[in-house]
Amino acid sequence: MIGFKIHRNIKQLYYVVNGFKLLVPNFIYRRLLTKRLNSLKNFDFEYIQSRVIYYIKLNIKNELPEETKPLKNLRLQKKQTTYFFDSYAITRHFRPEFKVIFKFGDVIDVPNVPTVVKSRPITDDNENSVLLKLNKVRHFTYTKDTRKFVHKKNMLIGRGGISDHKKKRISFYNRYFNHPMCDLGQTNKNSKYHYWYKKKISIEEHLKYKFILCLEGIDVSSNLKWVMSSNSVAVMPKPTMETWFMEGRLIPNYHYIEIKKDYSDLEERLNYYIENPKECMEIIRNANRYVDQFRDNKRERLISLLVLKKYFEMTQQTQHAHLNQTNPVIKILP
């Protein structure tokens, strides 16, 4: 139980806290909007600006389809509870008649119209995919790793769900399941790949290994954040999908150990870094610093508010329903 508290977000607490927040009237959040946006003066403007521009790349103003539903229609749904809580925490700062298109879940395609999503492909034409920090109780979990890298096993650990939708993992397991440098296992039983099944292990058990596999599933690798916050090294091909974590900004062999898309150089890469532990420790320091930028909750909320504010501006809604007046400094556009 202690390990659970150290290494993972506690979902029960997340649901309780957000459930109580629903009791607070929305007009209170709308009154707080100006104050929270103006808190930008307390942060590094260029840093905030770069992240806002990264998340929302819209540079041409367009109106949303007429049938787009307003924020007041956003409702709690059983299968998308965390997505509702995380989006509602930001949307309730704005006027209920404003409109937003949300697409919850693992999104792997770019929508035809500006849409708020958790994930998007890393491409040059993903402008319509506007990122918010969604399902963060699962994805934005960090670890407190007290074990030194040099005292860990010279092996790669990998656990994860396997299905026909996760072809990258199937390909990797086909190649390396019985490899002596790998400890792999699928964690779900309801799969035709039952011969790969192993019981789930804790993050604490993962942290006994120097190298941790971070393969994309349907969209991103859900364990990448906590791995990069640890004293182990993430091993993966260059990411093709990204979330609020800005996977597209990760630098190979600086933030993680990169392997080829076909995984053919895995053994070579592991042996190299086993023989060069100082390089591993430098990657770990870089990864830890990268993760640290997401730990300031007030700054994260400010960036989220600015992303949504820009969304309203770029979809030409502020001319129809006036957005709360704020200091001109918060107008962040490319």
Secondary structure by P-SEA (a helix, b strand, c coil): caaaaaccccaaaaaaaaaaaaaccaaaaaaaaaaaaaccccccaaaaaaaaaaaccccbbbbcccccccccccccccccaaaaaaaaaccccccccbbbbbbcccccccccccccccccccccccccccccccccccccccccccccccccccbbbbbbbbcccaaaaaaaaaccccccccbbbbccccccccccccccccccccccccbbbbccccccccaaaaaaaccbbbbbcccccccccccccccccccbbbbcccccaaaaaaaaaaacaaaaaaaaaaaaaaaaaaccaaaaaaaaaaaaaaaaaaaccccccccccccccccccc
